Amino acid sequence: MIKRKNKQVITLLWVFFCMNVVWFLTYRLLNNRILPGPIAVYASLGELGREGIGLHIGYSLLRIFAGVVFALIFGLLIGMIMGRSPLWN
């Protein structure tokens, strides 16, 4: 069991490393301001906590939750109309 967990962790780290290499190579090839390099992103991670990132995450989660609720309500209403009405079915 422990060896399996170690293998999973090593696989996860390898995938993370490979993704960062692909990201870095893409950044170097494109040389565009739109795609920042991984080094710049990791260097600025410490500043995120000071700028109230929790508030921004909260607002994003609220928007996601509101969108899901909105979609569920309208999806259920349309589904009920389609199920009950021969015209809409």
Secondary structure, DSSP 8 states (H G I E B T S, - for coil): -HHHHHHHHHHHHHHHHHHHHHHHHHHHHH--SSS--HHHHHHTHHHHHHTTHHHHHHHHHHHHHHHHHHHHHHHHHHHHHHHH-TTT-
